[in-house]
Amino acid sequence: MLALSSLRRRRVLGSMVTLALLLPLTASADTLRLFNGSPQGTWRPMAEQFKKVIEAATKDEVVIEPGAGLSNVIAVHTGKGELAMVVSAPLITGLQGAPPFREKQTNVQLLATLFYQPGYVMTFDPKIAKISDLKGKRVSVMPKGYAAEAMNQLVLKVAGMSYDTIGEQFLGEVESADAMRDNHLDAIMAMGDTNYSIAIDLASTGRLKFVSLDKDIIDALQKANAGLYPYTFKAGSYPGLTSDYTTYMASVMLVARTDLPEAKAKQITKAMIDALPDMQKTLNSFKGMTKEDMAKDMGVPFHPGALAYFREAGLRK
């Protein structure tokens, strides 16, 4: 009986091994953590769409993590996340290891440029005509950790100002709009896309004024950070905008850790480029973007996987 039982066990085990060898091999799914903005922020709907695109292409699970343009750089560098949306200017600052970063953020590489994000200075006060008029005023500069907050500090600095000269408030986007509507704020300094929902909402009051930055300030911003560029909104871009509005612009990018496998990075980059037409239908930020824009050299090192795809697609040499 013992011999028979042992024989049966060997036969069953042999059958199981044979079956295992005959079954098709399937790749195990990974979890990719995508650092985004706040749950109520303007980046969250984008992250939800990116999640669908990346999951469909990679068969991995994408988990959206709350963050901000500046802190997301640190999250990827330190390994808290594999992917993140970041803003070009603080990313370049991070790569250099300049303040507010404590070390060079060397574990972050570019997959693709997503869209352009101009700076905004907005007010209901007709007496605020230039940046220096913000002295002594209650100004929302966005929460700490936001790329916009870091950029607002830089704008004030090149204008010869600082938080010592304004009444800074670290409010979120929606909170800032509500506070200005209720007369608890004099102005908002922010960054948003070229069809910024907060600006559209405030412009609907018929009272919104956009405060242009002088050329010398924009030139100083470019000199201070290679990730910043001049940008002009033409008259009529927003309700009530009767003349051109001059400001600066940064780029919003999708980045990955340097140790993300090259094949995976290539897969994600291709999926994002292929999804551009669909994203343009639902996300205003992507309207006007081209595949060439998404592959543009913005002074940030490309992930080898992204660069391999762009070269195969004829988008980079």
C-alpha positions as CSV (number, residue, x, y, z in Angstrom):
1,M,0.0,0.0,0.0
2,L,2.8,2.4,0.9
3,A,4.5,1.7,-2.4
4,L,1.2,2.2,-4.3
5,S,0.5,5.4,-2.5
6,S,4.0,6.7,-3.3
7,L,3.6,5.8,-6.9
8,R,0.3,7.7,-7.1
9,R,1.9,10.7,-5.5
10,R,4.7,10.7,-8.1
11,R,2.2,10.4,-10.9
12,V,0.1,13.3,-9.6
13,L,3.2,15.4,-9.1
14,G,4.5,14.5,-12.6
15,S,1.1,15.5,-14.1
16,M,1.2,18.9,-12.3
17,V,4.7,19.6,-13.6
18,T,3.7,18.7,-17.1
19,L,0.6,20.9,-16.9
20,A,2.7,23.8,-15.6
21,L,5.1,23.5,-18.5
22,L,2.2,23.5,-21.0
23,L,0.5,26.6,-19.5
24,P,1.4,29.9,-21.2
25,L,3.8,32.1,-19.1
26,T,2.3,35.4,-18.0
27,A,4.2,38.4,-16.7
28,S,3.5,39.4,-13.2
29,A,2.0,42.8,-12.7
30,D,3.8,45.6,-10.9
31,T,2.4,48.5,-8.8
32,L,3.4,51.9,-10.2
33,R,2.9,54.8,-7.8
34,L,2.1,58.0,-9.7
35,F,2.6,61.2,-7.7
36,N,0.2,63.8,-8.7
37,G,-1.4,67.0,-7.1
38,S,-3.9,67.4,-4.4
39,P,-7.2,65.4,-4.6
40,Q,-9.1,68.6,-5.3
41,G,-6.4,70.1,-7.6
42,T,-6.5,70.7,-11.4
43,W,-4.0,67.8,-12.0
44,R,-6.2,65.0,-10.5
45,P,-8.4,64.5,-13.6
46,M,-5.3,64.2,-15.7
47,A,-3.8,61.6,-13.4
48,E,-7.0,59.5,-13.6
49,Q,-6.7,59.5,-17.4
50,F,-2.9,58.7,-17.2
51,K,-3.7,55.8,-14.9
52,K,-6.0,54.2,-17.5
53,V,-3.6,54.8,-20.3
54,I,-0.6,53.3,-18.4
55,E,-2.6,50.4,-17.0
56,A,-3.9,49.4,-20.4
57,A,-0.4,49.5,-21.9
58,T,1.6,47.8,-19.1
59,K,-1.0,45.7,-17.3
60,D,0.4,47.1,-14.1
61,E,-1.6,48.7,-11.3
62,V,-1.2,52.4,-11.1
63,V,-1.8,54.0,-7.7
64,I,-2.3,57.7,-7.7
65,E,-0.6,59.4,-4.7
66,P,-1.3,63.0,-3.6
67,G,1.6,65.4,-4.0
68,A,2.7,68.7,-5.6
69,G,5.0,69.8,-8.4
70,L,8.1,70.3,-6.1
71,S,7.6,67.6,-3.6
72,N,7.0,65.1,-6.4
73,V,10.6,65.5,-7.5
74,I,11.7,64.4,-4.0
75,A,9.2,61.5,-4.0
76,V,10.6,60.0,-7.2
77,H,14.2,60.7,-6.2
78,T,13.9,58.9,-2.8
79,G,12.0,56.0,-4.2
80,K,8.5,56.7,-2.8
81,G,7.1,56.7,-6.3
82,E,8.0,55.4,-9.7
83,L,6.3,58.1,-11.7
84,A,5.3,61.7,-11.1
85,M,4.0,64.9,-12.7
86,V,6.5,67.7,-12.0
87,V,7.1,71.2,-13.2
88,S,10.3,71.9,-15.2
89,A,11.6,74.8,-13.2
90,P,11.8,73.1,-9.8
91,L,12.9,69.9,-11.5
92,I,15.9,71.7,-12.9
93,T,16.6,73.3,-9.5
94,G,16.4,69.8,-8.0
95,L,18.8,68.3,-10.5
96,Q,21.3,71.1,-9.5
97,G,20.7,70.4,-5.8
98,A,20.0,74.1,-5.3
99,P,17.6,75.3,-2.5
100,P,15.0,74.4,-1.4
101,F,16.5,70.9,-2.3
102,R,19.1,69.5,0.1
103,E,20.8,67.4,-2.4
104,K,20.9,66.7,-6.2
105,Q,17.8,64.9,-7.3
106,T,19.8,62.5,-9.6
107,N,17.3,59.6,-9.6
108,V,14.7,61.4,-11.8
109,Q,14.5,61.3,-15.6
110,L,12.1,62.6,-18.2
111,L,9.6,60.4,-20.0
112,A,7.6,63.2,-21.8
113,T,6.6,66.8,-21.7
114,L,2.9,66.9,-21.0
115,F,1.8,70.6,-21.4
116,Y,2.8,74.2,-20.7
117,Q,1.9,75.9,-17.5
118,P,2.0,79.7,-17.3
119,G,2.2,81.8,-14.2
120,Y,-0.7,83.9,-13.1
121,V,-1.1,87.0,-11.0
122,M,-4.8,87.8,-10.6
123,T,-6.8,90.4,-8.6
124,F,-10.1,92.1,-8.3
125,D,-8.4,95.3,-7.1
126,P,-8.2,97.9,-10.0
127,K,-5.3,99.6,-8.1
128,I,-3.0,96.7,-8.5
129,A,-1.4,97.2,-11.9
130,K,2.1,95.8,-11.5
131,I,3.9,93.3,-9.2
132,S,5.2,96.0,-6.9
133,D,1.6,97.0,-6.1
134,L,1.3,93.7,-4.1
135,K,3.3,95.3,-1.3
136,G,1.3,95.1,1.9
137,K,-1.5,93.1,0.2
138,R,-3.0,89.8,1.2
139,V,-1.7,87.4,-1.5
140,S,-2.2,83.7,-1.9
141,V,1.1,82.2,-3.0
142,M,-0.1,78.5,-3.0
143,P,0.7,75.8,-0.4
144,K,4.2,74.9,0.6
145,G,5.5,72.0,-1.6
146,Y,3.7,73.3,-4.7
147,A,5.9,74.2,-7.6
148,A,3.9,77.4,-8.0
149,E,4.8,78.5,-4.4
150,A,8.5,78.1,-5.2
151,M,8.1,80.0,-8.4
152,N,6.2,82.8,-6.6
153,Q,9.1,83.2,-4.2
154,L,11.4,83.6,-7.2
155,V,9.1,86.1,-8.9
156,L,9.0,88.2,-5.8
157,K,12.8,87.9,-5.4
158,V,13.6,89.2,-8.9
159,A,11.1,92.0,-8.4
160,G,13.0,93.1,-5.3
161,M,10.3,91.8,-2.9
162,S,9.8,88.8,-0.6
163,Y,7.2,87.4,1.8
164,D,8.3,90.2,4.2
165,T,6.7,92.7,1.9
166,I,3.4,91.0,1.3
167,G,0.8,89.3,3.5
168,E,1.4,85.8,2.1
169,Q,-1.2,83.1,2.5
170,F,-0.6,79.4,1.6
171,L,-4.0,78.5,0.2
172,G,-4.9,76.0,-2.4
173,E,-6.3,76.9,-5.7
174,V,-10.0,76.5,-5.0
175,E,-9.6,77.9,-1.5
176,S,-7.8,81.0,-3.0
177,A,-10.6,81.7,-5.5
178,D,-13.2,81.4,-2.8
179,A,-11.2,83.7,-0.5
180,M,-10.8,86.4,-3.2
181,R,-14.5,86.2,-4.0
182,D,-15.3,86.8,-0.3
183,N,-12.8,89.7,-0.1
184,H,-10.4,87.9,2.2
185,L,-7.6,88.1,-0.4
186,D,-6.3,90.9,-2.5
187,A,-4.5,88.8,-5.1
188,I,-3.6,85.3,-6.2
189,M,-0.2,84.1,-7.5
190,A,-0.5,80.7,-9.1
191,M,0.4,78.5,-12.0
192,G,-2.1,76.8,-14.2
193,D,-2.6,75.6,-17.8
194,T,-3.5,77.9,-20.6
195,N,-7.2,77.3,-20.0
196,Y,-6.9,77.6,-16.2
197,S,-10.3,76.7,-14.6
198,I,-9.6,79.0,-11.6
199,A,-9.0,82.0,-14.0
200,I,-12.1,81.1,-16.0
201,D,-14.2,81.0,-12.9
202,L,-12.9,84.3,-11.5
203,A,-13.1,86.0,-14.9
204,S,-16.9,85.1,-15.1
205,T,-17.4,87.7,-12.4
206,G,-16.4,90.5,-14.8
207,R,-14.0,91.9,-12.2
208,L,-10.9,89.9,-12.7
209,K,-7.7,91.6,-13.7
210,F,-4.5,89.9,-14.9
211,V,-1.3,91.6,-13.7
212,S,1.4,91.4,-16.4
213,L,5.1,91.0,-15.5
214,D,7.5,93.5,-17.0
215,K,10.1,92.3,-19.5
216,D,13.0,92.8,-17.0
217,I,11.3,90.5,-14.5
218,I,10.7,87.8,-17.1
219,D,14.3,88.1,-18.3
220,A,15.6,87.8,-14.7
221,L,13.4,84.7,-14.2
222,Q,14.9,83.1,-17.3
223,K,18.4,83.9,-16.1
224,A,17.6,82.4,-12.7
225,N,16.1,79.2,-14.0
226,A,16.5,77.6,-17.4
227,G,13.1,75.9,-17.1
228,L,11.2,79.2,-17.4
229,Y,10.2,81.0,-20.7
230,P,8.3,84.1,-21.7
231,Y,4.6,83.6,-22.4
232,T,1.9,86.0,-23.7
233,F,-1.9,85.5,-23.5
234,K,-3.4,87.4,-26.4
235,A,-6.3,89.7,-25.7
236,G,-9.6,87.8,-25.5
237,S,-7.9,84.6,-24.2
238,Y,-10.1,85.0,-21.1
239,P,-13.4,87.0,-20.6
240,G,-12.5,90.6,-19.8
241,L,-8.9,90.3,-21.0
242,T,-8.9,93.3,-23.3
243,S,-5.1,93.6,-23.8
244,D,-2.2,91.1,-24.0
245,Y,-1.1,89.6,-20.7
246,T,2.6,88.9,-20.4
247,T,3.9,86.3,-17.9
248,Y,6.3,83.4,-17.6
249,M,5.8,79.7,-18.5
250,A,7.1,76.4,-17.3
251,S,6.4,72.9,-18.6
252,V,4.6,70.1,-16.8
253,M,6.4,66.8,-17.3
254,L,6.0,63.1,-16.6
255,V,9.1,61.7,-15.0
256,A,10.3,58.3,-13.8
257,R,12.9,56.9,-11.5
258,T,16.2,56.1,-13.3
259,D,15.9,52.5,-12.2
260,L,12.5,52.0,-13.9
261,P,13.3,49.2,-16.5
262,E,14.0,50.6,-19.9
263,A,11.3,48.4,-21.6
264,K,8.7,49.7,-19.1
265,A,9.7,53.3,-19.6
266,K,9.5,52.9,-23.4
267,Q,6.1,51.2,-23.0
268,I,4.7,54.1,-20.9
269,T,6.1,56.8,-23.1
270,K,4.7,55.2,-26.3
271,A,1.3,54.8,-24.6
272,M,1.2,58.5,-23.5
273,I,2.1,59.7,-27.0
274,D,-0.4,57.5,-28.6
275,A,-3.1,58.7,-26.2
276,L,-2.6,62.4,-27.1
277,P,-5.6,62.7,-29.5
278,D,-7.9,61.2,-26.9
279,M,-6.5,63.4,-24.1
280,Q,-7.0,66.5,-26.2
281,K,-10.7,65.7,-26.4
282,T,-11.2,65.8,-22.6
283,L,-8.2,67.8,-21.1
284,N,-7.9,71.4,-22.1
285,S,-4.2,71.5,-21.1
286,F,-3.3,69.2,-23.9
287,K,-5.0,71.2,-26.7
288,G,-2.4,72.6,-29.0
289,M,0.3,70.1,-27.9
290,T,1.9,67.9,-30.6
291,K,3.9,64.7,-30.4
292,E,7.0,66.8,-31.2
293,D,6.3,69.1,-28.2
294,M,6.1,66.0,-25.9
295,A,9.4,64.8,-27.2
296,K,11.2,68.2,-27.0
297,D,14.5,68.6,-25.2
298,M,13.7,70.7,-22.2
299,G,17.2,70.5,-20.6
300,V,16.3,67.5,-18.5
301,P,17.9,64.1,-19.0
302,F,15.6,61.6,-20.8
303,H,15.1,58.1,-19.5
304,P,16.8,55.7,-21.9
305,G,13.5,54.0,-22.5
306,A,11.8,57.2,-23.5
307,L,14.6,58.3,-25.7
308,A,14.6,54.9,-27.4
309,Y,10.9,55.2,-28.3
310,F,11.3,58.8,-29.5
311,R,14.1,57.8,-31.8
312,E,12.1,54.8,-33.2
313,A,9.2,57.1,-33.8
314,G,11.3,59.7,-35.6
315,L,10.6,62.3,-32.9
316,R,14.2,62.7,-31.8
317,K,17.6,62.0,-33.4
